[in-house]
Amino acid sequence: MKGELIRFNTSDNLGLEGFLCEPTSKAETVVIHVHGGMSNFYENRCVDAFASVFNNAGIAFFTFNNRGAEIIRYRWRSKTMSGLVMEKFEESVFDIDAAIEFVKACGYKKIVLQGHSLGANKVTYYVTTKKFDGRVVLLAPTDIVWNAEFRANSLLKMFKLPIMPFGNIGKTFAEGEVSDIFRYRNGHIIEELGKVKNSIIVVIGKQDECYENQDKQEYIDYIKSAFAGAKLVAEVIDGDHLFTGQELKVADIVKGWLING
């Protein structure tokens, strides 16, 4: 993956960093990738596939660390703590705003928002609150309330610490909060989703451990009902939550949708 390391600031003066991968010929379209909880802009191997496949198709790719990157970290430029434990979900709009302003300054006219896992919730929240009218890619959008216990147990197992109650994370994963967007657990659809008119593609892995049931069709049906006013395409493919081993396939599906959808 070849590109340029980017440093930029949000409107609330948080210093973020990202990586811009551009095709050899000037492109009009750029995909902004919003990573999931505890992640960052470079560890998920899907970003390599996206950068390569998109660039070969004449599409730019920008992946960046949002304020929820990793579990907890000190940001030297901003002189503040951040990470999943510290972030306020509703402030994710500042991060996406800043990323959009950056790519606009680079001359990109067509902007696609792509989110993975918790990043899919952030992208969806952004679309519903900021009236973003571009195309949207949702990768493994999950019910974060149902996943709270799953994640808490995973963190406890990894670090021997009860991380979930710390900082703002309890609110992020709480029922009825603004982050509680995809409510697979009870089938409830929040009103804002029905107002979305964007073109959307959703991709879910058959072996994704962040869904309660192995049959993913019920989640696809829920998403189609939730985004009743959108132009939506949804696919279930082999792969876990990170699409391990299926990175190129996911990238190819999204690329085909961007070009032909």
N, C-alpha and C positions, 0 to 999 in steps of 0.2 A: 504494500500500500504506500504510494508516494503522494506527498502533498505538502502543505505549508502549515506550520504550527501558528495558531492564531490566539491572541490575547485580546479580550474585549471586556467592557464593563456594562453592567445593567444600570437602569435608571436609579436604583437604590444603592448604587456604588459598590456592587459586589464584583470583584474581578473573576472572570471565568476564562477558561482556555478550551480550545478546540482544534480541529484539524480539517482543513479544506482540501478536497481532492477534486481537481478539475480535468476535464478532457483536453486533448491537445488542441482542438478547435474551440473557439468561443461558444459557450452554451447560453441558452436563454433560461433553461430550467435547472433548478437546484433542489435537492432533497435535504431537508434539515432533519437529522436524526436525534430524537430525545430518548436517552437511555433510561433504564428502569431503576428501581430502588436498590441501593447498595452497590450499583455498578458504576462505570465511568465510560469515557468516550472511546476507549481503546481495547479493553479486555475481551469483550464479546467478539468472537471470531466472525460473526455476521458482518461486522463493519468492513472487514477486509473484502468480503464478497460483494457487499453493496458498492464499495468504492470502485472495485474492478469492473463489475458488470455495468454499473451506471455510466462510468466514464467511457467504457467501450461503446456505449449506446449514445454518447454525446450529452450525457446528463451529469451535472456536478453533484458532489456529495459533501455535506458539512456535518460533522459529528462533534459534539462539544460536551463538556462537563457542566451539568446543571448544579444547582445548589444542594441537591440531594445526592451528589456523587459520593460513593462509599458510605461507610457507616458513620464515621465522624472524622473530621480532619481540621487542621488549622490552615486557613488561607493567608499566606504571608502578604500578598499584595493588599488585601482588604483588611488585614489584621483582625480577623474574626473567625469564629468557629462555624463550621457548616457540616453537611452530611445528612444522611437519612434521619438520624436521631434529632438533629437540630432544626430541620427545615419546616416551614409552614407551607402546606400544600398550595394554598391560594397565591403564594408569592411566586409560584412557578411561571406565572404569566410574565413576570419581569425578565426571566431567563429567555423565554421564547421570543418575547418582544425584542430583546437585545440581539438574539441570533438572526431574527428577520431583518432588523435594521442593518446588521453587518452585511448580509448577502445582498440586500438592496443597494448598499453602497458599493458593492462589487459589480453592480450592473445587472444582476439577475432580475428578470421580469416575471417569471413563473416560479412560484414557491410552493413546494410540497412539504407538508408536515408529516413526519413519520415518528411514531412512538412505540416503544417496546415495553410490555408489562406495565409497571406503574407509569412509565412514560406515555403509554397509550391513554391512560386516564388523564394525564396532564395535557396531552394534545387535545383530547376531547373537551376538557374543561376550557381550554383556550378557545377552541372553536365556538363553544356555546356562550362564552363571556365577551370575547373580543370580535365576534362576527367575522372571523376569518373565512374567506370564500374560496380558498384554493383547494387543491386535492389533498386527501388525507389517507395515510397508511397506518393501520392499527395492527400491531403484531402481538399476539397473545394478550389481549386485553382481559384483565382478571377482576374477579370480585375480591377487592382488597380486604373487606371485612372478614369474609370466609378465610382468606389467606393469612389473616393476622396470627391465628394460632399456629398455623403451619410455619410461618416465618419465625415466630417467637421460639418454637421448639428447635428450629434449625439453628438459630443464633445461640441458643442456650447450649446446644450440642457442640457447636463450633468453638465458642469462646468461654463456656462455663459461667456466663453472666446473664442475668435476666434483663436483656437490653430493651425489650419492648416498652416497659413503662417509662423509660427515661425520656427527658426532653419533650419534644412535640410529637413524637412518633405515636403515642397513644391516641392523640387527636386525629392524626393522619389516617389511622386504621379504624376509626370509630364509626359506628353506624349513624347514618344521617348527615355526616359531614360532607363538605363539598367534594371531597375525594371519593366518596362512596357513589360511584357513577354506574358501574355495571353490577346490578344486584341479582345475579344468577340464583342466589341462595333462596330467594322467595318469589322470583319472577316479577318483582315490581319494576316498572319502567319510569324513570324520572321524566317529567314533562319536557325539559329542555332538549332531550335527545330527539323528540319527535319534530322539533322545529328546525333541525339541521337539514340543509339542502345540498350539502357538498357531495362530491364524488368521493366514495370511500371504498377501500379494499381492506378486508380483515383476513388475517392468516393465523390459524391455530394449529399447534402440533398434536397429533393423535396421542402421543405419550406425555403430553404436558402434565407435570405433577401438580401444577397450581390450579387444577380444576377438580372439583369433588368427584365427578363421575367420568369414567373412561369414554363413554359415548359422547363425543363432542357435538353431535348434531343438535342436541337441545340448546347448546350455547349459541350455535349459529342461528337457530330459529329465534332465540331471544334477541339477538343483535339485529336481525332483520326486522323484527317487530319494533324494536326500540328506535331504529333509524328509518321509520316508515316513510319519511319525506325525502330521504337521501337517495342518491343513485349508488347502490351498494352492491359490491361483489364480495363473497366470502368463500374461503377455501380451508379445508382441513387436510394437512399433509403429514407424512411421517415426521417424527421429531419430538424432542422434549421442549422444555420452556425456552431454552436457548437455541433451539433448532440445531442441536449438535449433529454434525455430519450432513445436514441438509441446508447449510448456509447458501450454497450456490443456487439450490432449487428455489429457496425463498426469494433471493435476489432476482432470479430469472422471472419468477411469477410477478413480482412487483414491477420489474422493468417492462414486461409485456403489457401489463395493465396501464402503465404510464404512457406507453407508445400507442397502444391500440384500443385501450379502454374508453 
